[in-house]
């Protein structure tokens, strides 16, 4: 089972500038409707489709009734369903001011069981993709044009950091790192330093041009 994911920039608190970290996010392959889910279960579990559909509908109905009656319901290895409430007006500890009409349903909560989490974790394998739903920056420049900018920058500043190259070219951090690595492989750049102190200087092949 392959889970597709992409990397996104994590916004800095309060819009602060500086190096931004990346976080992974699942790229869903599709959304299964109730009918498709029932057909999927029927195909893989070799059970009658009508039986699964009827059982699922009965489970949902009974779950709704039990939750509306103020219960917590455990549903197999999935976990525990419960409800939460909200007050429709400001209240305090004065019992005379807190009436039933001031309280309303808020939401349904599911506390996933540890066994269900472990099962998903065991089954998941990951593959990086570029999400079609993620808003992409429109980069109008070519690699050669960015290379020329890099050469001009190095003539003045001797070295360049990944962050400086990102700003110089308008690439994302991931794209900037990939392009710098490509320049390293081509001998256009050399890496100096380690960790956060890494800088890139002119490589032998660029000196020969």
CNS distance restraints for C-alpha pairs under 8 A (distance, minus, plus):
assign (resid   1 and name CA) (resid 123 and name CA) 6.31 0.50 0.50
assign (resid   1 and name CA) (resid 124 and name CA) 5.87 0.50 0.50
assign (resid   1 and name CA) (resid 125 and name CA) 5.99 0.50 0.50
assign (resid   2 and name CA) (resid 124 and name CA) 6.26 0.50 0.50
assign (resid   2 and name CA) (resid 125 and name CA) 4.79 0.50 0.50
assign (resid   2 and name CA) (resid 126 and name CA) 5.50 0.50 0.50
assign (resid   2 and name CA) (resid 127 and name CA) 6.60 0.50 0.50
assign (resid   3 and name CA) (resid  26 and name CA) 7.03 0.50 0.50
assign (resid   3 and name CA) (resid  27 and name CA) 7.74 0.50 0.50
assign (resid   3 and name CA) (resid 124 and name CA) 6.32 0.50 0.50
assign (resid   3 and name CA) (resid 125 and name CA) 5.81 0.50 0.50
assign (resid   3 and name CA) (resid 126 and name CA) 4.85 0.50 0.50
assign (resid   3 and name CA) (resid 127 and name CA) 6.21 0.50 0.50
assign (resid   4 and name CA) (resid  26 and name CA) 5.94 0.50 0.50
assign (resid   4 and name CA) (resid  27 and name CA) 5.38 0.50 0.50
assign (resid   4 and name CA) (resid  28 and name CA) 7.08 0.50 0.50
assign (resid   4 and name CA) (resid  29 and name CA) 7.59 0.50 0.50
assign (resid   4 and name CA) (resid 126 and name CA) 5.95 0.50 0.50
assign (resid   4 and name CA) (resid 127 and name CA) 5.01 0.50 0.50
assign (resid   4 and name CA) (resid 128 and name CA) 5.86 0.50 0.50
assign (resid   4 and name CA) (resid 129 and name CA) 6.25 0.50 0.50
assign (resid   5 and name CA) (resid  24 and name CA) 6.39 0.50 0.50
assign (resid   5 and name CA) (resid  25 and name CA) 5.42 0.50 0.50
assign (resid   5 and name CA) (resid  26 and name CA) 4.33 0.50 0.50
assign (resid   5 and name CA) (resid  27 and name CA) 4.98 0.50 0.50
assign (resid   5 and name CA) (resid 126 and name CA) 7.09 0.50 0.50
assign (resid   5 and name CA) (resid 127 and name CA) 6.32 0.50 0.50
assign (resid   5 and name CA) (resid 128 and name CA) 5.15 0.50 0.50
assign (resid   5 and name CA) (resid 129 and name CA) 5.89 0.50 0.50
assign (resid   5 and name CA) (resid 130 and name CA) 7.81 0.50 0.50
assign (resid   5 and name CA) (resid 131 and name CA) 7.62 0.50 0.50
assign (resid   6 and name CA) (resid  24 and name CA) 5.71 0.50 0.50
assign (resid   6 and name CA) (resid  25 and name CA) 5.64 0.50 0.50
assign (resid   6 and name CA) (resid  26 and name CA) 6.65 0.50 0.50
assign (resid   6 and name CA) (resid  27 and name CA) 6.70 0.50 0.50
assign (resid   6 and name CA) (resid 128 and name CA) 5.71 0.50 0.50
assign (resid   6 and name CA) (resid 129 and name CA) 5.54 0.50 0.50
assign (resid   6 and name CA) (resid 130 and name CA) 5.74 0.50 0.50
assign (resid   6 and name CA) (resid 131 and name CA) 6.14 0.50 0.50
assign (resid   7 and name CA) (resid  22 and name CA) 5.96 0.50 0.50
assign (resid   7 and name CA) (resid  23 and name CA) 5.47 0.50 0.50
assign (resid   7 and name CA) (resid  24 and name CA) 4.61 0.50 0.50
assign (resid   7 and name CA) (resid  25 and name CA) 6.35 0.50 0.50
assign (resid   8 and name CA) (resid  22 and name CA) 5.32 0.50 0.50
assign (resid   8 and name CA) (resid  23 and name CA) 5.44 0.50 0.50
assign (resid   8 and name CA) (resid  24 and name CA) 6.40 0.50 0.50
assign (resid   8 and name CA) (resid  25 and name CA) 7.31 0.50 0.50
assign (resid   9 and name CA) (resid  20 and name CA) 6.30 0.50 0.50
assign (resid   9 and name CA) (resid  21 and name CA) 5.98 0.50 0.50
assign (resid   9 and name CA) (resid  22 and name CA) 4.55 0.50 0.50
assign (resid   9 and name CA) (resid  23 and name CA) 6.44 0.50 0.50
assign (resid  10 and name CA) (resid  20 and name CA) 6.17 0.50 0.50
assign (resid  10 and name CA) (resid  21 and name CA) 5.55 0.50 0.50
assign (resid  10 and name CA) (resid  22 and name CA) 5.40 0.50 0.50
assign (resid  10 and name CA) (resid  23 and name CA) 6.21 0.50 0.50
assign (resid  11 and name CA) (resid  15 and name CA) 6.93 0.50 0.50
assign (resid  11 and name CA) (resid  20 and name CA) 6.88 0.50 0.50
assign (resid  12 and name CA) (resid  16 and name CA) 5.35 0.50 0.50
assign (resid  12 and name CA) (resid  17 and name CA) 7.08 0.50 0.50
assign (resid  12 and name CA) (resid  18 and name CA) 7.98 0.50 0.50
assign (resid  12 and name CA) (resid  20 and name CA) 6.58 0.50 0.50
assign (resid  19 and name CA) (resid 163 and name CA) 7.15 0.50 0.50
assign (resid  27 and name CA) (resid 131 and name CA) 6.31 0.50 0.50
assign (resid  32 and name CA) (resid  36 and name CA) 5.68 0.50 0.50
assign (resid  32 and name CA) (resid  37 and name CA) 5.82 0.50 0.50
assign (resid  33 and name CA) (resid  37 and name CA) 6.08 0.50 0.50
assign (resid  34 and name CA) (resid  38 and name CA) 6.25 0.50 0.50
assign (resid  35 and name CA) (resid  39 and name CA) 6.28 0.50 0.50
assign (resid  35 and name CA) (resid  53 and name CA) 7.91 0.50 0.50
assign (resid  36 and name CA) (resid  40 and name CA) 6.03 0.50 0.50
assign (resid  37 and name CA) (resid  41 and name CA) 6.26 0.50 0.50
assign (resid  38 and name CA) (resid  42 and name CA) 6.12 0.50 0.50
assign (resid  38 and name CA) (resid  49 and name CA) 6.50 0.50 0.50
assign (resid  38 and name CA) (resid  52 and name CA) 6.34 0.50 0.50
assign (resid  38 and name CA) (resid  53 and name CA) 6.03 0.50 0.50
assign (resid  39 and name CA) (resid  43 and name CA) 6.10 0.50 0.50
assign (resid  39 and name CA) (resid  49 and name CA) 6.19 0.50 0.50
assign (resid  40 and name CA) (resid  44 and name CA) 6.29 0.50 0.50
assign (resid  41 and name CA) (resid  45 and name CA) 5.66 0.50 0.50
assign (resid  41 and name CA) (resid  46 and name CA) 7.76 0.50 0.50
assign (resid  41 and name CA) (resid  47 and name CA) 7.65 0.50 0.50
assign (resid  41 and name CA) (resid  52 and name CA) 7.81 0.50 0.50
assign (resid  42 and name CA) (resid  46 and name CA) 5.32 0.50 0.50
assign (resid  42 and name CA) (resid  47 and name CA) 4.84 0.50 0.50
assign (resid  42 and name CA) (resid  48 and name CA) 6.01 0.50 0.50
assign (resid  42 and name CA) (resid  49 and name CA) 5.29 0.50 0.50
assign (resid  42 and name CA) (resid  52 and name CA) 7.05 0.50 0.50
assign (resid  43 and name CA) (resid  47 and name CA) 7.20 0.50 0.50
assign (resid  47 and name CA) (resid  51 and name CA) 7.42 0.50 0.50
assign (resid  47 and name CA) (resid  52 and name CA) 7.20 0.50 0.50
assign (resid  48 and name CA) (resid  52 and name CA) 6.46 0.50 0.50
assign (resid  49 and name CA) (resid  53 and name CA) 6.17 0.50 0.50
assign (resid  50 and name CA) (resid  54 and name CA) 6.07 0.50 0.50
assign (resid  51 and name CA) (resid  55 and name CA) 6.06 0.50 0.50
assign (resid  52 and name CA) (resid  56 and name CA) 6.01 0.50 0.50
assign (resid  53 and name CA) (resid  57 and name CA) 6.19 0.50 0.50
assign (resid  54 and name CA) (resid  58 and name CA) 6.15 0.50 0.50
assign (resid  55 and name CA) (resid  59 and name CA) 6.11 0.50 0.50
assign (resid  56 and name CA) (resid  60 and name CA) 6.24 0.50 0.50
assign (resid  57 and name CA) (resid  61 and name CA) 6.22 0.50 0.50
assign (resid  58 and name CA) (resid  62 and name CA) 6.09 0.50 0.50
assign (resid  59 and name CA) (resid  63 and name CA) 5.89 0.50 0.50
assign (resid  60 and name CA) (resid  64 and name CA) 6.14 0.50 0.50
assign (resid  61 and name CA) (resid  65 and name CA) 6.35 0.50 0.50
assign (resid  62 and name CA) (resid  66 and name CA) 6.13 0.50 0.50
assign (resid  63 and name CA) (resid  67 and name CA) 6.10 0.50 0.50
assign (resid  63 and name CA) (resid  73 and name CA) 7.27 0.50 0.50
assign (resid  64 and name CA) (resid  68 and name CA) 6.02 0.50 0.50
assign (resid  65 and name CA) (resid  69 and name CA) 6.21 0.50 0.50
assign (resid  66 and name CA) (resid  70 and name CA) 6.70 0.50 0.50
assign (resid  66 and name CA) (resid  71 and name CA) 5.64 0.50 0.50
assign (resid  66 and name CA) (resid  72 and name CA) 7.66 0.50 0.50
assign (resid  66 and name CA) (resid  73 and name CA) 7.34 0.50 0.50
assign (resid  67 and name CA) (resid  71 and name CA) 5.06 0.50 0.50
assign (resid  67 and name CA) (resid  72 and name CA) 6.49 0.50 0.50
assign (resid  67 and name CA) (resid  73 and name CA) 7.28 0.50 0.50
assign (resid  67 and name CA) (resid  81 and name CA) 7.73 0.50 0.50
assign (resid  67 and name CA) (resid  82 and name CA) 6.49 0.50 0.50
assign (resid  67 and name CA) (resid  83 and name CA) 6.62 0.50 0.50
assign (resid  70 and name CA) (resid  83 and name CA) 7.56 0.50 0.50
assign (resid  71 and name CA) (resid  82 and name CA) 6.91 0.50 0.50
assign (resid  72 and name CA) (resid  80 and name CA) 6.66 0.50 0.50
assign (resid  72 and name CA) (resid  81 and name CA) 5.72 0.50 0.50
assign (resid  72 and name CA) (resid  82 and name CA) 4.85 0.50 0.50
assign (resid  72 and name CA) (resid  83 and name CA) 7.75 0.50 0.50
assign (resid  73 and name CA) (resid  80 and name CA) 5.47 0.50 0.50
assign (resid  73 and name CA) (resid  81 and name CA) 5.13 0.50 0.50
assign (resid  73 and name CA) (resid  82 and name CA) 6.71 0.50 0.50
assign (resid  74 and name CA) (resid  78 and name CA) 7.68 0.50 0.50
assign (resid  74 and name CA) (resid  79 and name CA) 5.59 0.50 0.50
assign (resid  74 and name CA) (resid  80 and name CA) 4.30 0.50 0.50
assign (resid  74 and name CA) (resid  81 and name CA) 6.29 0.50 0.50
assign (resid  75 and name CA) (resid  79 and name CA) 5.73 0.50 0.50
assign (resid  75 and name CA) (resid  80 and name CA) 6.29 0.50 0.50
assign (resid  75 and name CA) (resid  81 and name CA) 7.55 0.50 0.50
assign (resid  77 and name CA) (resid 113 and name CA) 6.30 0.50 0.50
assign (resid  77 and name CA) (resid 115 and name CA) 6.57 0.50 0.50
assign (resid  77 and name CA) (resid 116 and name CA) 5.79 0.50 0.50
assign (resid  78 and name CA) (resid 112 and name CA) 5.83 0.50 0.50
assign (resid  78 and name CA) (resid 113 and name CA) 5.86 0.50 0.50
assign (resid  78 and name CA) (resid 116 and name CA) 5.74 0.50 0.50
assign (resid  79 and name CA) (resid 110 and name CA) 6.60 0.50 0.50
assign (resid  79 and name CA) (resid 111 and name CA) 5.46 0.50 0.50
assign (resid  79 and name CA) (resid 112 and name CA) 4.34 0.50 0.50
assign (resid  79 and name CA) (resid 113 and name CA) 4.47 0.50 0.50
assign (resid  79 and name CA) (resid 116 and name CA) 7.63 0.50 0.50
assign (resid  80 and name CA) (resid 110 and name CA) 5.58 0.50 0.50
assign (resid  80 and name CA) (resid 111 and name CA) 5.13 0.50 0.50
assign (resid  80 and name CA) (resid 112 and name CA) 6.57 0.50 0.50
assign (resid  80 and name CA) (resid 113 and name CA) 7.38 0.50 0.50
assign (resid  81 and name CA) (resid 108 and name CA) 6.96 0.50 0.50
assign (resid  81 and name CA) (resid 109 and name CA) 5.65 0.50 0.50
assign (resid  81 and name CA) (resid 110 and name CA) 4.62 0.50 0.50
assign (resid  81 and name CA) (resid 111 and name CA) 6.55 0.50 0.50
assign (resid  82 and name CA) (resid 108 and name CA) 5.80 0.50 0.50
assign (resid  82 and name CA) (resid 109 and name CA) 5.23 0.50 0.50
assign (resid  82 and name CA) (resid 110 and name CA) 6.54 0.50 0.50
assign (resid  83 and name CA) (resid 105 and name CA) 7.62 0.50 0.50
assign (resid  83 and name CA) (resid 106 and name CA) 7.41 0.50 0.50
assign (resid  83 and name CA) (resid 107 and name CA) 5.75 0.50 0.50
assign (resid  83 and name CA) (resid 108 and name CA) 4.48 0.50 0.50
assign (resid  83 and name CA) (resid 109 and name CA) 5.83 0.50 0.50
assign (resid  84 and name CA) (resid 105 and name CA) 6.46 0.50 0.50
assign (resid  84 and name CA) (resid 106 and name CA) 5.41 0.50 0.50
assign (resid  84 and name CA) (resid 107 and name CA) 5.37 0.50 0.50
assign (resid  84 and name CA) (resid 108 and name CA) 6.42 0.50 0.50
assign (resid  84 and name CA) (resid 109 and name CA) 7.40 0.50 0.50
assign (resid  85 and name CA) (resid 103 and name CA) 6.78 0.50 0.50
assign (resid  85 and name CA) (resid 104 and name CA) 5.65 0.50 0.50
assign (resid  85 and name CA) (resid 105 and name CA) 4.68 0.50 0.50
assign (resid  85 and name CA) (resid 106 and name CA) 4.67 0.50 0.50
assign (resid  85 and name CA) (resid 107 and name CA) 7.05 0.50 0.50
assign (resid  86 and name CA) (resid 103 and name CA) 5.79 0.50 0.50
assign (resid  86 and name CA) (resid 104 and name CA) 5.43 0.50 0.50
assign (resid  86 and name CA) (resid 105 and name CA) 6.28 0.50 0.50
assign (resid  86 and name CA) (resid 106 and name CA) 5.58 0.50 0.50
assign (resid  87 and name CA) (resid  91 and name CA) 7.52 0.50 0.50
assign (resid  87 and name CA) (resid 102 and name CA) 5.62 0.50 0.50
assign (resid  87 and name CA) (resid 103 and name CA) 4.65 0.50 0.50
assign (resid  87 and name CA) (resid 104 and name CA) 6.32 0.50 0.50
assign (resid  88 and name CA) (resid 102 and name CA) 5.17 0.50 0.50
assign (resid  88 and name CA) (resid 103 and name CA) 6.00 0.50 0.50
assign (resid  88 and name CA) (resid 104 and name CA) 6.92 0.50 0.50
assign (resid  89 and name CA) (resid 102 and name CA) 6.43 0.50 0.50
assign (resid  91 and name CA) (resid  97 and name CA) 6.97 0.50 0.50
assign (resid  91 and name CA) (resid  98 and name CA) 6.53 0.50 0.50
assign (resid  92 and name CA) (resid  97 and name CA) 7.70 0.50 0.50
assign (resid  92 and name CA) (resid  98 and name CA) 7.76 0.50 0.50
assign (resid  93 and name CA) (resid  98 and name CA) 8.00 0.50 0.50
assign (resid  94 and name CA) (resid  98 and name CA) 6.84 0.50 0.50
assign (resid  95 and name CA) (resid  99 and name CA) 7.72 0.50 0.50
assign (resid  98 and name CA) (resid 102 and name CA) 6.48 0.50 0.50
assign (resid  99 and name CA) (resid 103 and name CA) 7.23 0.50 0.50
assign (resid 112 and name CA) (resid 116 and name CA) 6.76 0.50 0.50
assign (resid 112 and name CA) (resid 117 and name CA) 7.05 0.50 0.50
assign (resid 113 and name CA) (resid 117 and name CA) 6.51 0.50 0.50
assign (resid 114 and name CA) (resid 118 and name CA) 6.14 0.50 0.50
assign (resid 115 and name CA) (resid 119 and name CA) 6.17 0.50 0.50
assign (resid 116 and name CA) (resid 120 and name CA) 6.42 0.50 0.50
assign (resid 117 and name CA) (resid 121 and name CA) 6.15 0.50 0.50
assign (resid 118 and name CA) (resid 122 and name CA) 6.12 0.50 0.50
assign (resid 119 and name CA) (resid 123 and name CA) 6.37 0.50 0.50
assign (resid 120 and name CA) (resid 124 and name CA) 6.10 0.50 0.50
assign (resid 137 and name CA) (resid 171 and name CA) 7.83 0.50 0.50
assign (resid 139 and name CA) (resid 170 and name CA) 7.17 0.50 0.50
assign (resid 139 and name CA) (resid 171 and name CA) 7.29 0.50 0.50
assign (resid 141 and name CA) (resid 145 and name CA) 6.04 0.50 0.50
assign (resid 141 and name CA) (resid 146 and name CA) 6.70 0.50 0.50
assign (resid 142 and name CA) (resid 146 and name CA) 6.29 0.50 0.50
assign (resid 143 and name CA) (resid 147 and name CA) 6.01 0.50 0.50
assign (resid 144 and name CA) (resid 148 and name CA) 6.28 0.50 0.50
assign (resid 145 and name CA) (resid 149 and name CA) 6.46 0.50 0.50
assign (resid 146 and name CA) (resid 150 and name CA) 6.18 0.50 0.50
assign (resid 146 and name CA) (resid 169 and name CA) 6.21 0.50 0.50
assign (resid 147 and name CA) (resid 151 and name CA) 6.24 0.50 0.50
assign (resid 148 and name CA) (resid 152 and name CA) 6.25 0.50 0.50
assign (resid 149 and name CA) (resid 153 and name CA) 6.12 0.50 0.50
assign (resid 149 and name CA) (resid 168 and name CA) 7.56 0.50 0.50
assign (resid 149 and name CA) (resid 169 and name CA) 7.90 0.50 0.50
assign (resid 150 and name CA) (resid 154 and name CA) 6.16 0.50 0.50
assign (resid 150 and name CA) (resid 165 and name CA) 7.57 0.50 0.50
assign (resid 151 and name CA) (resid 155 and name CA) 6.27 0.50 0.50
assign (resid 152 and name CA) (resid 156 and name CA) 6.77 0.50 0.50
assign (resid 153 and name CA) (resid 157 and name CA) 5.95 0.50 0.50
assign (resid 153 and name CA) (resid 158 and name CA) 7.69 0.50 0.50
assign (resid 153 and name CA) (resid 160 and name CA) 7.71 0.50 0.50
assign (resid 154 and name CA) (resid 158 and name CA) 4.66 0.50 0.50
assign (resid 154 and name CA) (resid 159 and name CA) 5.62 0.50 0.50
assign (resid 154 and name CA) (resid 160 and name CA) 6.89 0.50 0.50
assign (resid 154 and name CA) (resid 201 and name CA) 7.20 0.50 0.50
assign (resid 154 and name CA) (resid 202 and name CA) 7.04 0.50 0.50
assign (resid 158 and name CA) (resid 201 and name CA) 6.38 0.50 0.50
assign (resid 158 and name CA) (resid 202 and name CA) 7.61 0.50 0.50
assign (resid 159 and name CA) (resid 199 and name CA) 6.16 0.50 0.50
assign (resid 159 and name CA) (resid 200 and name CA) 5.35 0.50 0.50
assign (resid 159 and name CA) (resid 201 and name CA) 4.61 0.50 0.50
assign (resid 159 and name CA) (resid 202 and name CA) 7.39 0.50 0.50
assign (resid 160 and name CA) (resid 164 and name CA) 6.17 0.50 0.50
assign (resid 160 and name CA) (resid 165 and name CA) 6.69 0.50 0.50
assign (resid 160 and name CA) (resid 199 and name CA) 5.55 0.50 0.50
assign (resid 160 and name CA) (resid 200 and name CA) 5.20 0.50 0.50
assign (resid 160 and name CA) (resid 201 and name CA) 6.68 0.50 0.50
assign (resid 161 and name CA) (resid 165 and name CA) 6.25 0.50 0.50
assign (resid 161 and name CA) (resid 198 and name CA) 6.79 0.50 0.50
assign (resid 161 and name CA) (resid 199 and name CA) 4.78 0.50 0.50
assign (resid 161 and name CA) (resid 200 and name CA) 6.19 0.50 0.50
assign (resid 162 and name CA) (resid 166 and name CA) 6.11 0.50 0.50
assign (resid 162 and name CA) (resid 173 and name CA) 7.58 0.50 0.50
assign (resid 162 and name CA) (resid 176 and name CA) 6.68 0.50 0.50
assign (resid 162 and name CA) (resid 177 and name CA) 6.55 0.50 0.50
assign (resid 162 and name CA) (resid 180 and name CA) 7.67 0.50 0.50
assign (resid 162 and name CA) (resid 199 and name CA) 7.40 0.50 0.50
assign (resid 163 and name CA) (resid 167 and name CA) 6.33 0.50 0.50
assign (resid 163 and name CA) (resid 173 and name CA) 7.40 0.50 0.50
assign (resid 164 and name CA) (resid 168 and name CA) 5.99 0.50 0.50
assign (resid 165 and name CA) (resid 169 and name CA) 6.04 0.50 0.50
assign (resid 165 and name CA) (resid 176 and name CA) 6.63 0.50 0.50
assign (resid 166 and name CA) (resid 170 and name CA) 5.54 0.50 0.50
assign (resid 166 and name CA) (resid 171 and name CA) 5.19 0.50 0.50
assign (resid 166 and name CA) (resid 172 and name CA) 6.36 0.50 0.50
assign (resid 166 and name CA) (resid 173 and name CA) 6.18 0.50 0.50
assign (resid 166 and name CA) (resid 176 and name CA) 5.49 0.50 0.50
assign (resid 167 and name CA) (resid 171 and name CA) 7.30 0.50 0.50
assign (resid 171 and name CA) (resid 175 and name CA) 5.70 0.50 0.50
assign (resid 171 and name CA) (resid 176 and name CA) 5.53 0.50 0.50
assign (resid 172 and name CA) (resid 176 and name CA) 5.95 0.50 0.50
assign (resid 173 and name CA) (resid 177 and name CA) 6.11 0.50 0.50
assign (resid 174 and name CA) (resid 178 and name CA) 6.27 0.50 0.50
assign (resid 175 and name CA) (resid 179 and name CA) 6.17 0.50 0.50
assign (resid 176 and name CA) (resid 180 and name CA) 6.14 0.50 0.50
assign (resid 177 and name CA) (resid 181 and name CA) 6.09 0.50 0.50
assign (resid 178 and name CA) (resid 182 and name CA) 6.20 0.50 0.50
assign (resid 179 and name CA) (resid 183 and name CA) 6.28 0.50 0.50
assign (resid 180 and name CA) (resid 184 and name CA) 6.25 0.50 0.50
assign (resid 180 and name CA) (resid 189 and name CA) 7.69 0.50 0.50
assign (resid 181 and name CA) (resid 185 and name CA) 6.31 0.50 0.50
assign (resid 182 and name CA) (resid 186 and name CA) 6.27 0.50 0.50
assign (resid 183 and name CA) (resid 187 and name CA) 6.20 0.50 0.50
assign (resid 183 and name CA) (resid 188 and name CA) 5.04 0.50 0.50
assign (resid 183 and name CA) (resid 189 and name CA) 5.60 0.50 0.50
assign (resid 184 and name CA) (resid 188 and name CA) 5.88 0.50 0.50
assign (resid 184 and name CA) (resid 189 and name CA) 4.82 0.50 0.50
assign (resid 184 and name CA) (resid 190 and name CA) 5.88 0.50 0.50
assign (resid 184 and name CA) (resid 191 and name CA) 7.45 0.50 0.50
assign (resid 184 and name CA) (resid 203 and name CA) 7.68 0.50 0.50
assign (resid 186 and name CA) (resid 205 and name CA) 7.45 0.50 0.50
assign (resid 187 and name CA) (resid 203 and name CA) 5.28 0.50 0.50
assign (resid 187 and name CA) (resid 204 and name CA) 5.92 0.50 0.50
assign (resid 187 and name CA) (resid 205 and name CA) 5.14 0.50 0.50
assign (resid 187 and name CA) (resid 206 and name CA) 7.09 0.50 0.50
assign (resid 188 and name CA) (resid 202 and name CA) 6.36 0.50 0.50
assign (resid 188 and name CA) (resid 203 and name CA) 4.53 0.50 0.50
assign (resid 188 and name CA) (resid 204 and name CA) 6.50 0.50 0.50
assign (resid 188 and name CA) (resid 205 and name CA) 5.24 0.50 0.50
assign (resid 188 and name CA) (resid 206 and name CA) 4.81 0.50 0.50
assign (resid 189 and name CA) (resid 200 and name CA) 6.12 0.50 0.50
assign (resid 189 and name CA) (resid 201 and name CA) 5.58 0.50 0.50
assign (resid 189 and name CA) (resid 202 and name CA) 4.82 0.50 0.50
assign (resid 189 and name CA) (resid 203 and name CA) 3.98 0.50 0.50
assign (resid 189 and name CA) (resid 204 and name CA) 7.50 0.50 0.50
assign (resid 189 and name CA) (resid 206 and name CA) 7.36 0.50 0.50
assign (resid 190 and name CA) (resid 200 and name CA) 5.56 0.50 0.50
assign (resid 190 and name CA) (resid 201 and name CA) 5.28 0.50 0.50
assign (resid 190 and name CA) (resid 202 and name CA) 6.09 0.50 0.50
assign (resid 190 and name CA) (resid 203 and name CA) 4.98 0.50 0.50
assign (resid 191 and name CA) (resid 198 and name CA) 6.74 0.50 0.50
assign (resid 191 and name CA) (resid 199 and name CA) 5.98 0.50 0.50
assign (resid 191 and name CA) (resid 200 and name CA) 4.73 0.50 0.50
assign (resid 191 and name CA) (resid 201 and name CA) 6.48 0.50 0.50
assign (resid 192 and name CA) (resid 198 and name CA) 5.61 0.50 0.50
assign (resid 192 and name CA) (resid 199 and name CA) 5.29 0.50 0.50
assign (resid 192 and name CA) (resid 200 and name CA) 6.03 0.50 0.50
assign (resid 192 and name CA) (resid 201 and name CA) 7.25 0.50 0.50
assign (resid 193 and name CA) (resid 197 and name CA) 5.49 0.50 0.50
assign (resid 193 and name CA) (resid 198 and name CA) 4.43 0.50 0.50
assign (resid 193 and name CA) (resid 199 and name CA) 6.35 0.50 0.50
assign (resid 194 and name CA) (resid 198 and name CA) 4.80 0.50 0.50
assign (resid 202 and name CA) (resid 206 and name CA) 6.37 0.50 0.50
assign (resid 202 and name CA) (resid 207 and name CA) 6.86 0.50 0.50
assign (resid 203 and name CA) (resid 207 and name CA) 6.35 0.50 0.50
assign (resid 204 and name CA) (resid 208 and name CA) 6.29 0.50 0.50
assign (resid 205 and name CA) (resid 209 and name CA) 6.63 0.50 0.50
